[in-house]
Amino acid sequence: MEESGSPRFRKLHFPVGLWINSPRKHFAKLGARWPSAASVKSTTSSDAASLLEAPSSVPSSLSHSTASLAPPSPSPSPAFLRPRPANQQSRAKRLSHLFLRGRSNSDRDRAIGEREREIWAHSATPSSHHYLPPASSNAPGLVKIYGDALSSGANYRSLLANMHSTARQLIQQVITRYTERERENESEDTALQKYSPEDFLLCDVIGKPIQQPDGAIKWQTECRRSVASWECPLQLVDMWRPKDDFERRFEIQRLDEYEREEKEKEKERERDGESYQGVRWRRSRMSSGGGPEEERGHRGRNTELRRSISDMNLSLRRRQGNASNDPRHSDNSPNGQDRKDIVSMIATEGGEVTGSRSGGGETDRRTRAAEDDRDTCDLEVMSQSLILPPTDRPYFLLLQGYDQSKDFVLYIMAGHTHVFGRKPTFREREMDRERERKGKRPLKVDTYLSAPDLLARHLLIRRDTAVPEQPRGQALARPFRGGPVTLNGAPLYREAVLKPGDLLGLGSHFLFLYRDPRVTPAPPLALPPPWQGDMSTSYGPGGMTDRQEMLRQYLGSTESLLRFQAKHADALLQEIISKNSSPDSGGGALAPAYLLSLMIDYASKHLDPALLPQLLLKAANQIKGIVWVTEADVELPPPSVQKLSSDLRPLMFWMSNATELLNFFQVKVEAMEKEWEFEAPGDPVLSADMDICSEALAQLDDVIMHTFQQCVYHLTKTLYSLLPALLDTNPFSSEEKKKGKAGPKDRAGNEGEGDEEEDVSTLPPTVAGLVEVYRCSLQLSRDACLSPPLTSQTFGYLFFFTNTSLLNTLLERDSLFSWSRAVQIRTNLDLVLDWLQGAGLGDIASEFLKKLSVTVNFLCIPKTRLIQSSWSSLQEEHSLLSPSQLHHLLTHYKLGPTRAPPSSWAPPLGTELGGDIFESFLDHPPLILPNETPRLDLTQPIPSPELMKEVTRLRTFLWGLDQDELPANQQTRL
């Protein structure tokens, strides 16, 4: 050992103690010859071995450095030559390089890690300032580009490049060299293929040469990365070192082949269930020290060398504690006492309490040092387990997880919204990017969980400003579609209030306790709720009496509620339809709509959302099938009012129920769309559900249209035989008056007394028959509780048919074109209109019978006044009549046997008279389906005894289905 005053140490100005503690002692290994800075630099790179293979054509300014201390590589690898500086470097500078190399592993690795982080932090955009090359960066170096992308069977090509040469420039050089060689080998007539640098890319490949059994050397690739066109390969070599036992080389590859290989790798990862996040995610995980050890790349070795302040303090205490056992130190050392107290609090596996030990000998000291290291590790584990929850915001305490190495104890709700999920797959990320391009940005996941049965977005929690309608301390929990979630043990399908103390379950693995420290005092833990209508829930013998009492209360309750399980939905639907398929079923006019609404309402609030669209479609198909079968069985006897009534009852019954269900279904579909507010836009599952709901609404539309058309068909068929009597009957004749007096006596035995019957009885028999059809239709619509819009449209179409049929008959029979016949028609028409006015249909009748009234009024003009009128005045007073219709009436008007029409009736020249004088039946008003608030209010008690009886029967039916699934000793009897 040399003295501290040795000239060698005096020149270095280096502390002797630090020299002694150096772990590697490089001075002794290097000997008397000091290596150059270039050789020291190349020693740390795996590219140094290829220096020996540089071609002889290297410029003279480049000189080979001394042999590296590392063993030569068994295969060629990319390398570069550093030029020797023009002026001789000072000894101090070379020594500083040596000291940099001679630092401890921890310091050197930390320096490398800091340089890497700096490089990657500034490599987001192509810029020439991203890398800081050394002072000699203008001098060229040598780099080898491997690959046969341009020439089949080629191994590599050596290029001269400097520190600022980009990957694009190197690719261009390779293309140029290859093109020149091809031009020399090919004849003049041969056309050379042109290559573009955009068709190729440079790959930074990490691997190792493997010697084969036959002695050949084969390169084995470990990983690769595409080099951006603006990156400088030599700077990558200088600043980014591969792991030990690995080498780097650059390869040129075709861009399309590279992309195809990467896509195939992504597909393999998806098939294997890997959650691959790419290079950037791995780098961020490596920089933060997170993730599994195998994911940390070549910097994983640095993590074990990094030491936190707590580690340093514990090591310091360990050294001081050991020093306190030395007899040369005082036993009253405070540091030694602290260490003694800490160790005494840790129990060993055998139950002994580890304390300070005294003893002599090397064996005792080694044993004590090993136990101290174990105790230090236990302290570190304990310190990490002592976690204090936040006091200013809610958090989720993990009660059960999936992977202990990845799960945390607390998950803090930092914002006012919080999304739980898992890491998305490649396909899911692509779908999210596509939605963002369309302006539909999905919600950001705040907490990634590791369980495989979770969705990419599984559960949304909102609080405070995100839900201003909720009191402070309460939040809202909303599961995403298809994500299994439980709240206090009960399945959660829709948004619900989340209170402190509630238990949240995600999938089949995770269980959280929700806490909000701002709520004081803290509420107790939530327990599973009591019986909530789950009929299959079994109770012990002690709860049988309570269960019977709860069942009696439920069966006799007037609350608009019908509980059932999802597996019994089809049976319940069939029971409702089969027992309430006709007006005579006994449940009331709207029994099917009311019972199905109860079923749909319960499913929309308490069952899986995927069940609701299916129920809507099944209910609509059931109703459509019943209506179609009923209509197919209808016979066609001679029309009569009695037959008309029997035909119209089932049609109006289902038209009314289908209308109510359509309005109710629309409300539920709109509420379902609102629930999808936070779902991923364009989700195929949600789109399929919406298609099913649209199909269900379309089926109900078809039912309403079909029943309306059939009602109109039966009504118009009956009216067609009764309308001509309105034109031929003389209401002033004595015979009609006698028939009118006898009519009430005949009808009194068949029909009861009533205001409408008395009104009809006062009419002439021919007019009364027509009015009876209207009266029957109005009464049936009221009995069926048909919605007012559909009632108005039904009578609007009847009055349109009446107007068109009577007007065409009148225009066709010119024998009626006289004042006397017109007065009779006018009187009959007024009798009908007066009755309709009294029945509340006067406005609709006046609107659709307007043209018939105008025509009859024209014929009622006195003959003397009509002769004095001109064409222009008549057309102005009767503008609803077309020129051809007015001309037809004037031409065939009965003035007398020898009197010709006056010249003033002649239309002016150029008047279009070629139009059809008859009205078209195709110009009927269109049917507009009602879009109104449902009249069935399920927030009110059951409205009628008939419905109450039917609801009780269905509740008993469902209870029986549940009891059939239980053992005999667990069944409940009433």
HUDA-V954446 format. One record per residue. RES is the residue in three letters. SS is DSSP state (2 for helix, 1 for strand, 0 for the rest). PSI is psi in whole degrees, -180 to 180 (NA if undefined). OMEGA is omega as a letter, one per 40 degrees, with the letter a starting at -180 (none if undefined). Layout:
# HUDA-V954446
res:ss:psi:omega
RES:SS:PSI:OMEGA
RES:SS:PSI:OMEGA
This chain:
# HUDA-V954446
res:ss:psi:omega
MET:0:126:a
GLU:0:154:i
GLU:0:164:a
SER:0:-20:i
GLY:0:13:a
SER:0:141:i
PRO:2:-32:a
ARG:2:-41:i
PHE:2:-29:a
ARG:2:-38:i
LYS:2:-36:a
LEU:2:-19:a
HIS:0:46:a
PHE:0:130:a
PRO:0:136:a
VAL:2:-41:a
GLY:2:-41:i
LEU:2:-34:i
TRP:2:-40:a
ILE:2:-38:a
ASN:2:-2:a
SER:0:129:a
PRO:0:-19:a
ARG:0:-24:i
LYS:0:65:a
HIS:2:-27:a
PHE:2:-43:a
ALA:2:-32:a
LYS:2:-36:a
LEU:2:-26:i
GLY:0:-153:a
ALA:0:-24:a
ARG:0:126:i
TRP:0:126:i
PRO:0:157:i
SER:0:166:i
ALA:2:-37:a
ALA:2:-39:a
SER:2:-38:i
VAL:2:-40:i
LYS:2:-45:a
SER:2:-21:i
THR:2:-33:a
THR:0:-1:a
SER:0:147:i
SER:0:-1:a
ASP:0:-2:a
ALA:2:-27:a
ALA:2:-26:a
SER:2:0:i
LEU:2:-31:a
LEU:2:-14:a
GLU:2:14:i
ALA:0:141:a
PRO:0:161:a
SER:0:-11:a
SER:0:12:i
VAL:0:139:a
PRO:0:156:a
SER:0:-21:i
SER:0:-16:i
LEU:0:128:i
SER:0:143:i
HIS:0:139:i
SER:0:173:i
THR:0:162:a
ALA:0:141:a
SER:0:152:i
LEU:0:-25:i
ALA:0:150:i
PRO:0:148:a
PRO:0:147:a
SER:0:146:a
PRO:0:-11:a
SER:0:159:a
PRO:0:144:i
SER:0:155:a
PRO:0:144:a
ALA:0:167:i
PHE:0:152:a
LEU:0:132:i
ARG:0:132:i
PRO:0:148:i
ARG:0:136:a
PRO:0:152:a
ALA:0:-45:i
ASN:0:148:a
GLN:0:127:i
GLN:0:152:i
SER:0:155:i
ARG:2:-36:a
ALA:2:-39:a
LYS:2:-41:i
ARG:2:-35:i
LEU:2:-35:i
SER:2:-38:i
HIS:2:-40:i
LEU:2:-41:i
PHE:2:-37:i
LEU:2:-40:i
ARG:2:-29:a
GLY:0:7:i
ARG:0:169:a
SER:0:161:i
ASN:2:-41:a
SER:2:-45:a
ASP:2:-44:a
ARG:2:-44:i
ASP:2:-36:i
ARG:2:-40:i
ALA:2:-43:i
ILE:2:-44:i
GLY:2:-39:i
GLU:2:-40:i
ARG:2:-41:i
GLU:2:-45:i
ARG:2:-39:i
GLU:2:-40:a
ILE:2:-50:a
TRP:2:-29:i
ALA:2:-27:a
HIS:0:14:a
SER:0:23:a
ALA:0:-32:a
THR:0:146:a
PRO:0:121:i
SER:0:145:i
SER:0:-8:a
HIS:0:8:a
HIS:0:-32:a
TYR:0:146:i
LEU:0:94:a
PRO:0:160:i
PRO:0:176:a
ALA:0:-29:a
SER:0:32:a
SER:0:-16:a
ASN:0:-20:a
ALA:0:147:a
PRO:0:158:i
GLY:1:179:a
LEU:1:131:i
VAL:1:142:a
LYS:1:133:i
ILE:1:115:a
TYR:1:163:i
GLY:0:152:i
ASP:0:34:a
ALA:0:-30:a
LEU:0:-33:a
SER:0:123:a
SER:0:132:i
GLY:0:-2:i
ALA:0:147:a
ASN:0:-66:i
TYR:1:168:i
ARG:1:131:a
SER:1:134:a
LEU:1:149:i
LEU:1:131:a
ALA:1:157:i
ASN:0:-176:a
MET:0:-16:a
HIS:0:5:i
SER:0:126:a
THR:1:166:i
ALA:2:-37:i
ARG:2:-41:i
GLN:2:-39:i
LEU:2:-40:i
ILE:2:-40:i
GLN:2:-39:i
GLN:2:-43:i
VAL:2:-45:i
ILE:2:-42:a
THR:2:-46:i
ARG:2:-42:i
TYR:2:-42:a
THR:2:-40:i
GLU:2:-40:i
ARG:2:-40:i
GLU:2:-37:a
ARG:2:-34:i
GLU:2:-34:a
ASN:2:-30:a
GLU:0:159:i
SER:0:172:a
GLU:0:-29:a
ASP:0:-16:a
THR:0:130:i
ALA:0:124:i
LEU:0:140:i
GLN:0:135:a
LYS:0:135:i
TYR:0:149:i
SER:0:141:i
PRO:2:-25:a
GLU:2:-17:a
ASP:2:-4:a
PHE:1:164:i
LEU:1:157:a
LEU:1:131:a
CYS:1:135:i
ASP:1:110:a
VAL:1:131:i
ILE:1:130:a
GLY:1:-159:a
LYS:1:148:i
PRO:1:133:a
ILE:1:128:i
GLN:1:127:a
GLN:0:164:i
PRO:0:-31:i
ASP:0:6:i
GLY:0:-11:i
ALA:0:155:i
ILE:1:126:a
LYS:1:133:a
TRP:1:130:i
GLN:1:115:a
THR:1:130:i
GLU:1:-46:i
CYS:1:164:i
ARG:1:159:i
ARG:1:134:i
SER:1:131:a
VAL:1:128:i
ALA:0:155:a
SER:0:-24:a
TRP:0:-6:i
GLU:0:153:a
CYS:1:111:a
PRO:2:-40:a
LEU:2:-31:i
GLN:2:-35:i
LEU:2:-42:i
VAL:2:-39:a
ASP:2:-34:a
MET:2:-11:a
TRP:0:109:a
ARG:0:141:i
PRO:0:169:i
LYS:0:167:i
ASP:0:145:i
ASP:0:9:i
PHE:0:155:i
GLU:1:165:i
ARG:1:146:i
ARG:1:159:a
PHE:1:137:i
GLU:1:143:i
ILE:1:130:a
GLN:1:156:i
ARG:1:140:a
LEU:2:-43:a
ASP:2:-38:i
GLU:2:-39:i
TYR:2:-46:i
GLU:2:-37:i
ARG:2:-42:i
GLU:2:-40:i
GLU:2:-38:i
LYS:2:-39:i
GLU:2:-39:i
LYS:2:-39:i
GLU:2:-41:i
LYS:2:-39:i
GLU:2:-39:i
ARG:2:-40:i
GLU:2:-42:i
ARG:2:-34:i
ASP:0:-2:i
GLY:0:21:a
GLU:0:143:i
SER:0:83:a
TYR:0:128:a
GLN:0:-2:i
GLY:2:179:a
VAL:2:-39:a
ARG:2:-41:i
TRP:2:-40:a
ARG:2:-38:i
ARG:2:-41:i
SER:2:-36:i
ARG:2:-38:a
MET:2:-39:a
SER:2:-29:i
SER:0:0:a
GLY:0:11:a
GLY:0:174:i
GLY:0:168:i
PRO:0:160:a
GLU:2:-34:a
GLU:2:-9:a
GLU:2:3:a
ARG:0:3:i
GLY:2:-155:a
HIS:2:-8:i
ARG:2:6:i
GLY:2:-31:i
ARG:2:-23:a
ASN:2:-28:a
THR:2:-35:a
GLU:0:-13:i
LEU:0:-18:i
ARG:0:137:a
ARG:0:130:i
SER:0:173:i
ILE:2:-38:i
SER:2:-38:i
ASP:2:-45:a
MET:2:-41:i
ASN:2:-42:i
LEU:2:-40:i
SER:2:-40:i
LEU:2:-43:i
ARG:2:-35:i
ARG:2:-44:i
ARG:2:-42:i
GLN:2:-36:i
GLY:2:-40:i
ASN:2:-39:a
ALA:2:-29:a
SER:2:-23:i
ASN:0:-13:i
ASP:0:133:i
PRO:0:-16:i
ARG:0:-16:a
HIS:0:155:a
SER:0:142:i
ASP:0:-13:a
ASN:0:17:a
SER:0:128:a
PRO:2:-37:a
ASN:2:-40:i
GLY:2:-37:i
GLN:2:-40:i
ASP:2:-44:a
ARG:2:-38:i
LYS:2:-41:i
ASP:2:-39:a
ILE:2:-45:a
VAL:2:-34:a
SER:2:-16:a
MET:0:-5:a
ILE:0:125:a
ALA:1:141:i
THR:0:174:a
GLU:0:-33:a
GLY:0:2:i
GLY:0:-6:i
GLU:0:152:i
VAL:1:122:a
THR:0:126:i
GLY:0:-171:i
SER:0:139:a
ARG:0:149:i
SER:0:150:a
GLY:0:167:a
GLY:0:170:i
GLY:0:154:a
GLU:2:-36:a
THR:2:-43:i
ASP:2:-39:a
ARG:2:-39:i
ARG:2:-41:i
THR:2:-42:i
ARG:2:-38:i
ALA:2:-40:i
ALA:2:-41:i
GLU:2:-34:i
ASP:2:-40:i
ASP:2:-41:i
ARG:2:-39:i
ASP:2:-39:i
THR:2:-42:i
CYS:2:-41:i
ASP:2:-37:i
LEU:2:-40:i
GLU:2:-43:i
VAL:2:-41:i
MET:2:-40:a
SER:2:-33:i
GLN:2:-24:a
SER:2:-15:i
LEU:0:94:a
ILE:0:128:i
LEU:0:128:i
PRO:0:159:i
PRO:0:158:a
THR:0:-2:a
ASP:0:2:a
ARG:0:158:a
PRO:0:162:i
TYR:1:166:i
PHE:1:122:i
LEU:1:124:a
LEU:1:121:i
LEU:1:-31:i
GLN:1:134:a
GLY:0:-164:a
TYR:0:-46:a
ASP:0:112:a
GLN:0:-27:a
SER:0:-14:a
LYS:0:-19:a
ASP:0:147:i
PHE:0:163:i
VAL:0:-41:a
LEU:1:141:i
TYR:1:111:a
ILE:1:135:i
MET:0:89:a
ALA:0:-42:a
GLY:0:-172:i
HIS:0:-6:i
THR:1:145:a
HIS:1:130:a
VAL:1:126:i
PHE:1:144:i
GLY:1:-167:i
ARG:0:171:a
LYS:0:132:a
PRO:0:155:i
THR:0:174:a
PHE:2:-42:a
ARG:2:-40:i
GLU:2:-37:i
ARG:2:-40:i
GLU:2:-38:i
MET:2:-38:i
ASP:2:-41:i
ARG:2:-38:i
GLU:2:-39:i
ARG:2:-37:i
GLU:2:-37:i
ARG:2:-28:i
LYS:0:4:i
GLY:0:12:i
LYS:0:89:a
ARG:0:121:i
PRO:0:166:a
LEU:0:145:i
LYS:0:135:i
VAL:0:129:a
ASP:0:-35:a
THR:1:121:i
TYR:1:125:i
LEU:0:159:a
SER:0:-6:a
ALA:0:140:a
PRO:0:-15:a
ASP:0:11:i
LEU:0:155:i
LEU:0:164:i
ALA:0:-35:i
ARG:0:112:a
HIS:0:-44:a
LEU:1:138:i
LEU:1:130:i
ILE:1:132:i
ARG:1:145:a
ARG:1:167:i
ASP:2:-118:a
THR:2:-23:i
ALA:2:-22:i
VAL:2:76:a
PRO:0:-19:a
GLU:0:-11:a
GLN:0:146:i
PRO:0:161:a
ARG:0:137:a
GLY:0:-12:i
GLN:1:142:i
ALA:1:175:i
LEU:1:132:i
ALA:1:127:a
ARG:1:113:i
PRO:1:145:i
PHE:0:156:a
ARG:0:127:i
GLY:0:-2:a
GLY:0:117:i
PRO:0:121:a
VAL:1:142:i
THR:1:145:i
LEU:1:112:a
ASN:0:37:i
GLY:0:-13:a
ALA:1:141:i
PRO:1:138:i
LEU:1:119:a
TYR:0:-23:a
ARG:0:175:a
GLU:0:134:a
ALA:1:161:i
VAL:1:133:i
LEU:1:116:a
LYS:1:153:i
PRO:0:135:a
GLY:0:-8:i
ASP:0:151:i
LEU:1:127:a
LEU:1:127:i
GLY:1:131:i
LEU:1:118:a
GLY:0:-149:a
SER:0:10:a
HIS:0:-43:a
PHE:1:138:i
LEU:1:125:a
PHE:1:152:i
LEU:1:122:a
TYR:1:129:i
ARG:1:144:i
ASP:0:103:a
PRO:0:-12:i
ARG:0:-18:i
VAL:0:118:i
THR:0:140:e
PRO:0:159:a
ALA:0:132:i
PRO:0:159:i
PRO:0:165:i
LEU:0:143:i
ALA:0:134:i
LEU:0:159:i
PRO:0:135:a
PRO:0:160:i
PRO:0:-177:a
TRP:0:127:a
GLN:0:40:i
GLY:0:5:i
ASP:0:101:a
MET:0:-22:a
SER:0:-4:a
THR:0:128:a
SER:0:144:i
TYR:0:161:i
GLY:0:176:a
PRO:2:-32:a
GLY:2:-22:a
GLY:2:7:a
MET:2:-42:i
THR:2:-44:i
ASP:2:-38:a
ARG:2:-40:i
GLN:2:-41:i
GLU:2:-41:i
MET:2:-36:i
LEU:2:-44:i
ARG:2:-41:i
GLN:2:-40:a
TYR:2:-43:a
LEU:2:-34:a
GLY:0:4:a
SER:0:140:i
THR:0:7:i
GLU:0:140:i
SER:0:80:a
LEU:0:136:i
LEU:0:98:a
ARG:0:143:i
PHE:0:163:i
GLN:0:156:a
ALA:2:-35:a
LYS:2:-16:i
HIS:2:10:a
ALA:2:-44:a
ASP:2:-41:i
ALA:2:-40:i
LEU:2:-42:i
LEU:2:-45:i
GLN:2:-37:i
GLU:2:-40:a
ILE:2:-46:a
ILE:2:-44:a
SER:2:-33:a
LYS:2:-3:a
ASN:0:44:a
SER:0:2:a
SER:0:161:i
PRO:0:-19:a
ASP:0:16:a
SER:0:-23:i
GLY:0:-4:i
GLY:0:-13:a
GLY:0:172:a
ALA:0:-37:a
LEU:0:29:a
ALA:2:-49:i
PRO:2:-44:a
ALA:2:-41:a
TYR:2:-46:a
LEU:2:-41:i
LEU:2:-34:i
SER:2:-40:i
LEU:2:-43:a
MET:2:-48:a
ILE:2:-38:a
ASP:2:-43:i
TYR:2:-41:i
ALA:2:-36:a
SER:2:-16:a
LYS:2:-28:a
HIS:2:-11:a
LEU:0:174:a
ASP:0:131:i
PRO:2:-25:i
ALA:2:-19:a
LEU:2:-30:a
LEU:2:-52:i
PRO:2:-38:i
GLN:2:-41:i
LEU:2:-41:i
LEU:2:-46:a
LEU:2:-41:i
LYS:2:-41:i
ALA:2:-43:i
ALA:2:-41:i
ASN:2:-38:i
GLN:2:-46:a
ILE:2:-43:a
LYS:2:-40:i
GLY:2:-40:i
ILE:2:-45:a
VAL:2:-40:a
TRP:2:-41:i
VAL:2:-41:i
THR:2:-41:a
GLU:2:-29:a
ALA:2:-24:a
ASP:0:-2:a
VAL:0:131:i
GLU:0:171:a
LEU:0:74:i
PRO:0:176:i
PRO:0:141:a
PRO:0:141:i
SER:0:164:a
VAL:2:-38:i
GLN:2:-44:i
LYS:2:-36:i
LEU:2:-41:a
SER:2:-43:i
SER:2:-31:i
ASP:2:-36:a
LEU:2:-28:a
ARG:2:-57:a
PRO:2:-32:a
LEU:2:-48:i
MET:2:-31:i
PHE:2:-50:a
TRP:2:-29:i
MET:2:-39:i
SER:2:-45:a
ASN:2:-40:i
ALA:2:-36:i
THR:2:-44:i
GLU:2:-41:i
LEU:2:-37:i
LEU:2:-45:i
ASN:2:-41:a
PHE:2:-42:i
PHE:2:-40:i
GLN:2:-40:i
VAL:2:-43:a
LYS:2:-37:i
VAL:2:-40:i
GLU:2:-40:i
ALA:2:-36:i
MET:2:-40:i
GLU:2:-36:i
LYS:2:-34:i
GLU:2:-23:i
TRP:2:14:a
GLU:2:-38:a
PHE:2:2:i
GLU:0:164:i
ALA:0:126:a
PRO:0:140:i
GLY:0:16:i
ASP:0:127:a
PRO:2:-31:i
VAL:2:-44:i
LEU:2:-38:i
SER:2:-39:i
ALA:2:-40:i
ASP:2:-41:i
MET:2:-36:i
ASP:2:-40:i
ILE:2:-43:i
CYS:2:-41:i
SER:2:-38:i
GLU:2:-40:i
ALA:2:-44:i
LEU:2:-37:i
ALA:2:-36:i
GLN:2:-42:i
LEU:2:-37:i
ASP:2:-43:i
ASP:2:-39:i
VAL:2:-45:a
ILE:2:-45:i
MET:2:-43:a
HIS:2:-48:a
THR:2:-36:i
PHE:2:-45:i
GLN:2:-39:i
GLN:2:-38:i
CYS:2:-46:i
VAL:2:-38:i
TYR:2:-49:a
HIS:2:-37:i
LEU:2:-46:a
THR:2:-31:i
LYS:2:-38:i
THR:2:-40:a
LEU:2:-32:a
TYR:2:-31:a
SER:2:-14:a
LEU:2:-22:a
LEU:0:-40:a
PRO:2:-29:i
ALA:2:-24:i
LEU:2:-27:a
LEU:2:-24:a
ASP:2:-17:a
THR:0:138:i
ASN:0:109:a
PRO:0:-10:a
PHE:0:-1:a
SER:0:153:a
SER:2:-30:a
GLU:2:-41:i
GLU:2:-34:i
LYS:2:-39:i
LYS:2:-41:i
LYS:2:-34:a
GLY:2:-35:i
LYS:2:-35:i
ALA:2:-24:a
GLY:2:-46:a
PRO:2:-35:i
LYS:2:-39:a
ASP:2:-35:a
ARG:2:-14:a
ALA:2:-34:a
GLY:0:-25:a
ASN:0:-33:a
GLU:0:143:i
GLY:0:173:i
GLU:0:145:i
GLY:0:165:a
ASP:2:-44:a
GLU:2:-37:i
GLU:2:-39:i
GLU:2:-37:i
ASP:2:-41:i
VAL:2:-34:a
SER:2:-23:a
THR:0:-8:a
LEU:0:156:i
PRO:0:149:a
PRO:2:-42:a
THR:2:-39:i
VAL:2:-37:a
ALA:2:-35:i
GLY:2:-40:i
LEU:2:-44:a
VAL:2:-30:i
GLU:2:-34:i
VAL:2:-44:i
TYR:2:-41:a
ARG:2:-42:i
CYS:2:-42:i
SER:2:-42:a
LEU:2:-40:a
GLN:2:-40:i
LEU:2:-38:i
SER:2:-35:i
ARG:2:-40:i
ASP:2:-35:i
ALA:0:-1:a
CYS:0:41:i
LEU:0:139:a
SER:0:145:a
PRO:2:-40:i
PRO:2:-41:i
LEU:2:-35:i
THR:2:-45:i
SER:2:-41:a
GLN:2:-34:i
THR:2:-48:i
PHE:2:-29:i
GLY:2:-42:i
TYR:2:-37:i
LEU:2:-43:a
PHE:2:-33:i
PHE:2:-44:i
PHE:2:-42:i
THR:2:-46:a
ASN:2:-48:a
THR:2:-44:a
SER:2:-47:a
LEU:2:-41:a
LEU:2:-43:i
ASN:2:-38:i
THR:2:-40:i
LEU:2:-44:a
LEU:2:-27:a
GLU:2:-29:a
ARG:0:93:a
ASP:2:-7:i
SER:2:-14:i
LEU:2:0:a
PHE:0:68:i
SER:0:161:a
TRP:2:-43:a
SER:2:-45:i
ARG:2:-33:a
ALA:2:-36:i
VAL:2:-38:i
GLN:2:-45:i
ILE:2:-42:a
ARG:2:-39:a
THR:2:-46:i
ASN:2:-41:a
LEU:2:-37:i
ASP:2:-37:i
LEU:2:-42:i
VAL:2:-45:a
LEU:2:-37:i
ASP:2:-41:i
TRP:2:-42:i
LEU:2:-35:i
GLN:2:-40:i
GLY:2:-27:i
ALA:0:0:i
GLY:0:13:a
LEU:0:16:a
GLY:2:-42:a
ASP:2:-43:a
ILE:2:-42:a
ALA:2:-43:a
SER:2:-34:a
GLU:2:-44:a
PHE:2:-18:i
LEU:0:16:a
LYS:2:-44:a
LYS:2:-37:i
LEU:2:-42:i
SER:2:-41:i
VAL:2:-40:i
THR:2:-44:i
VAL:2:-39:i
ASN:2:-36:i
PHE:2:-42:a
LEU:2:-19:i
CYS:0:-2:i
ILE:0:134:i
PRO:0:147:a
LYS:2:-41:a
THR:2:-38:i
ARG:2:-35:a
LEU:2:-36:a
ILE:2:-33:a
GLN:2:-8:a
SER:0:152:i
SER:0:169:i
TRP:2:-45:a
SER:2:-40:a
SER:2:-40:i
LEU:2:-39:i
GLN:2:-34:i
GLU:2:-39:a
GLU:2:-23:a
HIS:0:64:a
SER:0:-21:i
LEU:0:-20:i
LEU:0:135:i
SER:0:160:i
PRO:2:-38:a
SER:2:-38:i
GLN:2:-43:i
LEU:2:-41:i
HIS:2:-38:i
HIS:2:-43:i
LEU:2:-43:a
LEU:2:-35:a
THR:2:-37:a
HIS:0:13:i
TYR:0:138:a
LYS:0:91:i
LEU:0:-27:a
GLY:0:167:a
PRO:0:-29:a
THR:0:4:a
ARG:0:128:i
ALA:0:157:i
PRO:0:140:i
PRO:0:157:a
SER:2:-22:a
SER:2:-15:i
TRP:2:-9:a
ALA:0:133:i
PRO:0:153:i
PRO:0:160:i
LEU:0:141:i
GLY:0:-1:i
THR:0:132:a
GLU:0:114:a
LEU:0:11:a
GLY:0:1:a
GLY:0:161:i
ASP:0:135:a
ILE:0:-13:a
PHE:0:149:i
GLU:0:147:a
SER:0:138:i
PHE:2:-9:a
LEU:2:-8:a
ASP:2:27:a
HIS:0:156:i
PRO:0:142:a
PRO:0:152:i
LEU:0:123:i
ILE:0:114:a
LEU:0:137:a
PRO:0:144:i
ASN:0:84:a
GLU:0:173:i
THR:0:135:i
PRO:0:138:i
ARG:0:-14:i
LEU:0:110:a
ASP:0:104:a
LEU:0:-3:i
THR:0:-12:i
GLN:0:161:i
PRO:0:167:i
ILE:0:127:a
PRO:0:-23:a
SER:0:156:i
PRO:2:-35:i
GLU:2:-44:i
LEU:2:-36:i
MET:2:-41:i
LYS:2:-41:a
GLU:2:-38:i
VAL:2:-41:i
THR:2:-40:i
ARG:2:-42:i
LEU:2:-38:i
ARG:2:-42:i
THR:2:-39:i
PHE:2:-45:i
LEU:2:-38:i
TRP:2:-37:i
GLY:2:-37:i
LEU:2:-39:i
ASP:2:-40:a
GLN:2:-31:i
ASP:2:-22:a
GLU:0:-7:a
LEU:0:154:i
PRO:0:160:a
ALA:2:-33:a
ASN:2:-7:i
GLN:2:0:a
GLN:0:149:a
THR:0:135:i
ARG:0:142:i
LEU:0:NA:none
